Amino acid sequence: MTPKLFESFQHCPMCGSANLCQGALQRKCGDCGHAMFNNPIAAVAVWIFDAENRVLLIERGREPAKGKLAPPGGFLDAGESLEVAAKREIEEEVGLKIKDLQFVCSHPNDYLYGGKTCSTCDVFFTAQLAEPAGNGVAQEGEVTAMSWRALADISRDDLAFESMRVSLDKLRGLRLLCRKK
């Protein structure tokens, strides 16, 4: 089993003491009293729709889940809102501009990084292309391929993470509700 990042901390980041009291959600330094919490890292992903109502999927170029499909996205930078991070990540990862960003859902995820499992909160949006359909430009090393697909043609098993499968299910349900109105 891969160790959790939070559980791997052996010293207090404030005073360097190894006297840490361990708990599932918190570690507290027995010497200086500093408390560290097991808070998730925020990530965003966007189901981008084109004029033909297809969504953009990338093929992941790195582990974890290298070669699996995903809506483009990534991690928030300090000082960013979810919306700003979503737009930045889309421009960086696939070279596209988006508009009409709408929240779909959020879901917890475990993300393997540097041999440790990090807890994340993955936040999913939908958006429209801001410009006429373009192919975009895949970020070298991060994305090995890009394709536009109908929601009905996306296999849950091809998606990189369970959070993405949950989001796809939610998105499909929302689209069905919109058609019934």
Secondary structure, DSSP 8 states (H G I E B T S, - for coil): ---BHHHH--S-TTT--S-EEE-SSEEEETTT--EEE---EEEEEEEEE-TTS-EEEEEE-SSSSTT-EE-SEEE--TT--HHHHHHHHHHHHH---EEEEEEEEEEEEEEEETTEEEEEEEEEEEEEESSS-------TTTEEEEEEE-GGG--GGGBSSHHHHHHHHHHHHHHHHHHH-
